Amino acid sequence: MVEPAIIQAEREVVRSIQRLAEQHIQEEVEADTRLKLDREAAEQSFAQSREAADAELRRALGLLQDAERFVQPHGDKVPLGEIVPLPPPKLFDTDLVIGMRISTSQMEARLIRIQASFQDNTSSALITAGIVLGVIVAVGAILLMPFVANLGSGGGGGGWSFGWFAAMLSPLVLAVLGAAARATIFRPYSPDDDYAAIRQNMSHVLYMHQFLVEEARSTYDRRLNERQERYDETKERIAQEFRQQLSLLEPTIGKFSAEAATSGPEWSAPAWQTWTPSHQTPHVTCVGELLAGIRDDRLAVPALVPFPHEKSLIIKADAQARERAIGMVRSILLRLVATVPPGDLRLILFDPRGQGQNVAPFTPFADLGVGLGEGRAWTEPHQIEQRLHDLVNMVEGASDAQAFTSMLPRLDARRSNGIAEPTRVLVALDFPTNFTGPTARLLWTLAVKGPAHGVHVILHVDNDLSPPFGFNLLELEQISTTLTWDGRRFVWQDPDFRSCWIELDKPPSAQLAKKILRTVLEPVALR
C-alpha cells in the first residue's frame, strides 16, 4: 500500500522544520567549537604563565635549600618556612618573569661563592699562619730586645732602659697592626652575608611568583568572560534567526493543519459539535500534536499516524507512563468509532491485567464472529490463544476466495453479497502479560499479514516485562508504527519524526464520548 497522502504531507512539513533545525544545530555546534577553542587557548596561556613562574620558583627554592645545607643557620636565624614575600626593586616591574630569573641568577652566584668558601680554605689558613708567626716574633722580641740594647750601649743602665721600653712596645705595635689587617684587608670570608642576600632574593621571588599567578588568573578569567559573552550573544542571534525562519513556515503548517483537521480534529475542536458518523473508512488517526524544532523553539503539527492502514500500531511504555499509553489507546478507539462507518468496526479486545475495565466502553463493538458470539474483552491465556487462532485462520483462509465466501454469511449476512469486509481491530493491552511463546507468534502473524485482510493490531507493550521466548519485538517494531515512551514523552520511532515530541490528545469530555458512542451504536442496534 502507498502511504496516505496526508501522512506524506505531514512528513514534508516536519522535514522542512527539521532542515531549519539542522542548520540551527550546525551553527550552534560551530559556536560551541569556537568557545571550546577559546577556552583551550586561555587555559594553555594560563598554564604557560603559571609553569614559567613555577619553574623559577622551584629553581629558587632549590638554591635556597642548597644554601641552607651549607650555612646551617643557628636558632637566631629565621627558619626557611618563614620567609615573607617582599616587593622587588622597581626595575623588575616591567617584566616580573625576567625579574624572577635575575633574582634566581643572583642567588645562584652567591651560592657558588658559598660553596667555594667551604671547598677552598687556603687563603684563610695563610692569614691565620701569618698571625701566629707574628705572635712568635713578638714573644722573641720581648726576650731579645733588652740584650740587644745592652750590647749597643756598652752595658750602661740607660741602654737597658731603652731596650726594655722597645721590647715592651714592639709586641703591642705588631698586635695592633695584625688585628687591623685581619679585620680589613685579610678579614676571613663569612657565608652568612651571602645567605642573607639569598633569603632576601627568595622573598622577592615569592612576591613576584604570587603576583604573576594572580595576574595570570585574572587574565584567564577576563578572557573567559569575554568569550562567554560573545558566545551568549551568538547563541541568542542564532535562536532569533531560527524563530524568524520558523515563522515563515507558519502558512504551510496552517494549510496542513486545516487538511489534517478533516481527518482527525482535536477533541476540543468545534467540529465535534456538528459531528455526524462517517461513511468512509479512514486510513489515519490523530493521537495529538507533533512538536517539531529544537528545545523550546518548536511548532505544533497535528500528529497523524497511518492507522488503520498497512502497518500495525505499537505503543511502548513502562509503569510510569502506562496510564497515558492506555489513555492513548482509548482515544484512538473512540476516534475509530467516530470515523469508521457505523457497523463496520469490529474490535477484538485483550485486557488481561485490567480484566476488561480499561476497554469496557468499547465492548459493544466486540466482534461477535470471533469468540462464539460473546461481546466481551478477553483476559485469560487460553482465551487469548483461542481468539488469536480464530483470527489467524480467518486471515490465512482469506486467500482461498471460496472458503472465505462461505464464511461471510456466518460473520455478517450483509457481506455475502460482495460487500467489503469490516474493519477489525485487535487491541492487546499490557503485552506480554498472559502471552506465551506460541501465542506471541500468532500475534506476530496477525501484525504482519492482518492489515492486507482488514485485521489491524494495536499493541500496548509493557517495557518492564521481557517478551516471550522466540518473539522478536524489535523486528516487529521495524515494520510497524511505533510510539515509545522515552522517560519524558512519547516519541515516534520513524526517521522523519524521531526528533519530534508527541503531546497526546487531551481526553474528550464524558459528554462528547457518550454522544459518539450512542450515535454510532443506535443504528447498529437497529440492524
C-alpha positions in Angstrom: 0.0 0.0 0.0 1.1 3.5 -0.7 1.3 5.8 2.4 -1.7 8.1 2.7 -1.2 11.5 1.1 -1.9 13.3 4.3 1.0 11.4 6.0 3.3 12.3 3.1 2.3 15.9 3.6 3.0 15.6 7.3 6.5 14.3 6.5 7.2 17.2 4.2 6.1 19.7 6.8 8.3 18.1 9.5 11.2 17.8 7.2 11.1 21.5 6.4 11.2 22.3 10.1 14.0 19.8 10.7 16.1 21.2 7.9 16.0 24.6 9.6 16.7 22.8 12.9 19.7 21.0 11.5 21.1 24.3 10.1 20.5 25.9 13.5 22.2 23.0 15.3 25.2 23.3 12.9 25.5 26.9 13.8 25.3 26.1 17.5 28.0 23.4 17.1 30.3 25.9 15.4 29.7 28.4 18.2 30.4 25.7 20.8 33.6 24.7 18.9 34.8 28.3 18.9 34.1 28.7 22.6 35.9 25.4 23.3 38.9 26.5 21.3 38.9 29.9 23.0 38.8 28.2 26.4 41.6 25.9 25.5 43.7 28.8 24.3 43.0 30.7 27.5 43.8 27.6 29.6 47.0 27.0 27.7 48.1 30.6 28.1 47.4 30.5 31.8 49.2 27.1 32.1 52.3 28.5 30.3 52.4 31.6 32.5 51.9 29.5 35.6 54.6 27.0 34.6 57.1 29.7 33.8 56.6 31.3 37.3 56.5 27.8 39.0 59.8 26.8 37.2 61.6 29.9 38.6 60.1 29.4 42.0 61.2 25.7 42.1 64.7 26.8 41.0 64.9 29.5 43.7 63.7 27.0 46.3 66.3 24.5 45.3 69.1 27.2 45.5 67.8 28.3 49.0 67.8 24.7 50.2 71.3 24.1 49.0 72.5 27.3 50.7 70.6 26.2 53.9 72.6 22.9 53.9 75.9 24.7 53.6 75.4 27.5 56.1 73.5 25.6 58.8 71.7 28.6 60.3 71.5 28.9 64.1 68.4 29.4 66.2 68.6 33.2 65.8 68.1 32.9 62.1 64.6 33.0 60.6 63.5 29.4 59.7 63.2 28.6 56.0 59.4 28.4 56.0 59.0 31.9 57.5 60.4 33.9 54.5 57.9 36.7 53.9 57.3 37.8 50.3 58.6 41.3 49.7 58.2 43.6 46.6 61.3 43.6 44.4 63.1 46.7 43.1 61.1 48.8 40.7 63.4 47.7 37.9 61.5 44.4 37.8 58.1 46.0 37.4 58.2 45.9 33.5 58.6 42.1 33.4 58.3 40.0 36.5 59.4 36.8 34.8 62.7 38.4 33.9 62.9 39.8 37.4 62.5 36.3 38.8 65.2 35.0 36.5 67.6 37.8 37.6 66.9 37.1 41.2 67.5 33.4 40.9 70.7 34.1 38.9 71.9 36.3 41.8 71.0 33.6 44.2 72.9 31.1 42.1 76.0 33.3 42.0 76.0 33.7 45.8 75.5 30.0 46.3 78.6 29.3 44.1 80.6 31.6 46.4 79.3 29.9 49.5 80.2 26.5 48.0 83.7 27.7 47.1 84.3 29.1 50.6 83.7 25.6 52.1 85.7 23.8 49.4 88.9 26.0 49.5 90.2 27.3 52.8 93.8 28.2 51.7 93.7 32.0 52.0 92.2 31.9 55.4 94.8 29.4 56.6 97.6 31.6 55.3 96.3 34.6 57.2 96.0 32.6 60.3 99.5 31.3 59.9 100.8 34.8 59.5 99.2 36.0 62.6 100.6 33.0 64.6 104.1 33.8 63.2 103.7 37.4 64.2 102.9 36.4 67.8 106.0 34.2 67.9 108.1 37.1 66.6 106.6 39.4 69.2 107.5 37.0 72.0 111.0 36.7 70.7 111.4 40.4 70.6 110.4 40.7 74.2 113.2 38.3 75.1 115.9 39.5 72.8 115.5 43.3 72.6 116.9 44.1 76.1 120.1 42.2 75.3 120.5 43.9 72.0 120.0 47.2 73.8 122.8 46.4 76.4 125.2 45.5 73.7 124.5 48.7 71.9 125.2 50.9 75.0 128.2 49.1 76.3 126.4 47.8 79.4 125.1 51.1 80.6 121.9 51.5 82.5 120.4 53.9 80.0 120.6 51.4 77.2 118.9 48.9 79.4 116.0 51.2 79.9 115.7 52.0 76.2 115.8 48.3 75.2 113.4 47.4 77.8 111.0 50.1 76.6 111.4 49.0 72.9 110.9 45.4 73.8 107.6 46.2 75.6 106.4 48.5 72.8 107.1 46.3 69.7 104.7 43.5 70.5 101.9 46.0 71.1 102.5 47.6 67.7 102.7 44.3 66.0 99.4 43.1 67.6 97.6 46.3 66.6 98.8 46.1 63.1 98.0 42.4 62.8 94.5 42.9 64.2 93.8 45.8 61.8 95.0 43.8 58.8 92.8 40.8 59.7 89.8 43.0 60.3 90.1 44.8 57.0 92.3 43.5 54.2 92.8 40.0 55.4 89.4 39.5 57.1 88.3 35.9 56.6 85.2 35.3 54.3 81.8 34.8 56.1 79.0 33.0 54.1 76.2 34.5 56.4 76.1 37.7 54.3 75.6 35.8 51.1 73.0 33.5 52.8 71.1 36.6 54.0 71.2 38.0 50.4 69.9 34.7 49.1 67.0 34.8 51.5 66.2 38.4 50.5 66.2 37.4 46.9 63.9 34.5 47.8 61.4 36.9 49.4 61.4 38.8 46.1 60.9 35.7 44.1 58.0 34.6 46.3 56.4 38.0 45.8 56.8 38.0 42.1 55.5 34.5 41.8 52.4 35.3 43.7 51.8 38.4 41.7 52.4 36.6 38.4 50.0 33.8 39.3 47.3 36.3 40.4 47.8 38.3 37.2 47.6 35.2 35.0 44.4 34.0 36.8 42.9 37.5 36.3 43.8 37.5 32.6 42.4 34.0 32.2 39.1 34.9 33.9 38.8 38.0 31.9 39.3 36.2 28.6 36.8 33.5 29.6 34.2 36.1 30.5 34.7 37.9 27.2 34.5 34.7 25.2 31.4 33.6 27.1 29.7 36.9 26.5 30.5 36.6 22.8 29.2 33.0 22.8 25.9 34.0 24.5 25.4 36.8 22.0 26.0 34.4 19.1 23.6 31.8 20.6 20.9 34.4 21.0 21.4 35.7 17.5 21.1 32.1 16.1 18.0 31.5 18.2 16.3 34.7 16.9 17.2 33.8 13.3 15.7 30.3 13.8 12.5 31.7 15.2 12.2 34.1 12.2 12.7 31.2 9.8 10.1 29.1 11.6 7.6 32.0 11.4 8.0 31.8 7.6 6.7 28.2 7.7 3.5 29.0 9.6 1.4 29.4 6.4 2.4 26.0 5.2 1.8 24.5 8.6 -1.6 26.2 8.8 -2.6 24.7 5.5 -1.6 21.3 6.6 -3.3 21.6 9.9 -6.5 22.6 8.1 -6.3 19.5 6.0 -5.5 17.3 9.0 -8.5 18.6 10.9 -10.8 17.0 8.4 -9.2 13.6 9.2 -8.7 13.9 12.9 -9.6 17.2 14.7 -8.6 17.7 18.3 -11.2 16.7 20.8 -11.6 20.3 21.8 -12.2 21.4 18.2 -15.7 23.0 17.3 -16.1 20.4 14.5 -17.3 17.8 17.1 -20.3 20.0 17.9 -21.7 19.2 14.4 -20.2 15.8 14.0 -22.0 13.0 12.2 -20.9 9.4 11.6 -18.6 8.9 8.6 -19.4 6.8 5.5 -15.8 6.1 4.6 -13.2 4.1 6.5 -10.2 6.4 7.4 -6.6 5.5 6.9 -5.1 7.9 9.5 -5.8 8.6 13.2 -4.8 11.6 15.2 -3.0 10.9 18.5 -2.2 14.5 19.5 0.4 17.0 18.3 3.9 16.8 17.0 6.2 19.5 18.3 9.0 19.9 15.7 12.0 22.1 16.2 14.7 22.5 18.9 14.2 22.6 22.6 11.6 25.2 23.4 11.5 26.6 19.9 9.0 24.3 18.3 6.0 24.4 16.1 2.9 22.3 16.7 1.8 20.0 13.9 -1.2 17.5 14.1 0.2 14.1 14.9 -1.4 11.8 12.4 -0.4 8.1 12.3 -1.3 5.7 9.5 -3.9 3.6 11.2 -5.9 1.6 10.3 -3.5 1.1 7.3 -0.9 -1.4 6.2 1.1 -1.2 9.4 0.2 -2.2 13.0 0.4 0.3 15.8 2.7 -0.4 18.8 2.7 1.8 21.9 5.6 1.1 24.3 5.6 2.4 27.9 6.8 1.5 31.3 4.9 1.6 34.6 5.4 5.4 34.8 3.6 6.0 31.5 1.1 3.1 31.5 -2.0 5.1 32.2 -1.0 7.6 29.5 -0.5 4.8 27.0 -3.8 3.2 27.8 -5.5 6.6 27.6 -4.0 7.0 24.1 -5.4 3.6 23.1 -8.9 4.6 24.4 -8.7 7.9 22.5 -7.7 6.0 19.3 -10.6 3.6 19.7 -13.1 6.4 20.2 -11.8 8.1 17.1 -12.2 4.8 15.2 -15.8 4.6 16.5 -16.4 8.2 15.3 -14.7 7.8 11.9 -15.4 4.2 10.7 -18.8 3.8 9.2 -21.3 2.5 11.7 -21.4 -1.3 11.8 -18.0 -1.6 10.1 -15.8 -1.5 13.2 -15.2 -4.9 14.9 -13.0 -5.0 18.0 -11.1 -7.9 19.5 -10.1 -6.8 23.0 -7.4 -8.3 25.2 -7.1 -6.8 28.7 -5.5 -9.4 30.9 -4.3 -7.0 33.6 -7.3 -4.7 33.7 -9.8 -7.6 33.5 -11.7 -5.7 30.7 -12.2 -2.5 32.7 -9.7 -0.5 30.5 -11.8 -1.1 27.4 -15.3 -1.5 28.9 -16.9 1.3 26.9 -16.0 -0.4 23.7 -17.2 -4.0 24.3 -20.4 -3.3 22.4 -18.2 -3.2 19.3 -16.6 -6.5 20.0 -16.5 -8.8 17.0 -19.3 -11.4 17.6 -17.8 -13.6 14.9 -14.7 -14.2 17.0 -15.4 -16.0 20.3 -18.7 -17.7 19.9 -20.7 -14.5 19.7 -19.6 -13.1 23.1 -19.2 -9.4 23.1 -16.5 -9.0 25.8 -12.8 -8.4 26.5 -10.6 -11.5 26.8 -8.3 -11.8 29.8 -7.2 -15.5 30.3 -4.2 -17.1 28.5 -6.3 -19.8 26.8 -8.9 -17.3 25.8 -6.3 -15.1 24.2 -4.7 -18.0 22.4 -8.0 -19.3 21.0 -9.1 -15.8 19.7 -5.7 -15.4 18.0 -6.1 -18.9 16.4 -9.5 -17.8 15.1 -8.1 -14.6 13.6 -5.1 -16.3 12.1 -7.3 -18.9 10.5 -9.5 -16.1 9.1 -6.6 -14.2 7.7 -4.8 -17.2 6.2 -8.1 -18.6 4.9 -8.8 -15.4 3.1 -6.5 -16.3 0.3 -8.9 -19.0 -0.6 -11.8 -17.0 -2.0 -14.3 -19.9 -2.0 -13.6 -20.7 1.6 -13.7 -17.1 2.7 -17.0 -16.6 0.8 -18.5 -19.5 2.7 -17.7 -17.8 5.9 -19.4 -14.5 5.1 -23.0 -15.4 6.0 -21.8 -16.5 9.4 -19.8 -13.4 10.0 -22.2 -10.8 8.5 -25.2 -11.6 6.3 -24.9 -8.3 4.6 -21.4 -9.2 3.3 -22.5 -12.3 1.5 -23.4 -10.1 -1.5 -19.9 -8.8 -2.1 -19.8 -6.0 0.5 -16.3 -5.4 1.7 -15.0 -6.9 4.9 -15.4 -4.9 8.2 -12.5 -3.1 9.8 -11.3 -5.5 12.5 -9.0 -4.0 15.2 -7.2 -6.3 17.6 -6.3 -4.4 20.9 -3.8 -6.1 23.2 -3.0 -4.3 26.4 -0.1 -4.9 28.7 1.7 -7.3 26.4 3.3 -9.8 27.1 1.0 -10.4 30.2 -0.7 -13.8 29.7 1.1 -14.4 26.4 3.2 -17.5 25.8 5.8 -18.0 23.1 3.3 -19.7 20.7 0.6 -17.1 21.4 3.0 -14.3 20.7 4.0 -15.9 17.4 0.3 -15.9 16.4 0.1 -12.2 17.3 3.2 -11.7 15.0 1.4 -13.4 12.2 -1.6 -11.1 12.6 0.5 -8.0 12.8 2.3 -8.8 9.6 -0.4 -10.4 7.5 -3.6 -8.9 9.1 -3.7 -5.4 7.5 -3.9 -6.8 4.0 -7.1 -8.6 5.1 -8.7 -6.0 7.2 -7.3 -7.0 10.6 -5.3 -4.3 12.3 -3.3 -4.6 15.5 -2.9 -2.1 18.4 -0.3 -3.5 20.7 0.4 -1.8 24.1 3.8 -3.2 25.3 4.9 -3.1 28.9 8.6 -2.2 28.8 9.1 -3.6 32.3 8.5 -7.1 31.1 10.6 -9.3 28.8 9.0 -10.6 25.6 8.2 -14.3 25.3 10.8 -16.7 24.1 11.1 -16.7 20.3 9.3 -13.4 19.9 11.5 -10.7 18.3 9.7 -7.4 19.2 12.4 -5.3 17.6 11.8 -6.8 14.2 8.0 -6.2 14.6 8.7 -2.5 15.6 10.6 -2.0 12.3 7.6 -2.9 10.2 5.1 -1.1 12.4 4.2 2.4 13.5 5.9 2.5 16.9 5.4 5.2 19.6 7.8 4.8 22.6 8.0 6.5 26.0 11.5 7.8 26.5 11.1 8.8 30.1 9.6 12.3 29.4 7.3 11.9 26.5 6.2 9.6 23.6 8.4 9.6 20.5 7.5 8.3 17.1 10.2 5.8 16.1 10.5 7.0 12.5 13.5 8.7 10.8 11.4 11.8 9.9 9.6 12.1 13.3 12.1 10.7 15.8 13.3 14.2 16.8 9.7 15.5 17.4 7.9 15.4 20.7 4.4 14.0 20.9 1.9 15.8 23.0 -1.0 13.4 23.5 -4.6 14.4 22.9 -6.4 15.5 26.0 -9.2 13.1 26.7 -12.6 14.2 25.3 -15.3 15.2 27.7 -17.5 12.5 29.0 -20.5 14.2 27.3 -18.8 14.0 23.9 -17.7 10.4 24.4 -21.2 9.3 25.3 -22.6 11.2 22.3 -20.3 9.5 19.9 -20.9 6.0 21.3 -24.6 6.5 21.5 -24.9 7.9 18.0 -22.9 5.1 16.4 -24.5 2.3 18.5 -28.1 3.2 17.8 -28.2 2.5 14.0 -26.1 -0.7 14.6 -28.6 -2.0 17.2 -31.5 -1.5 14.7 -29.9 -3.7 12.1 
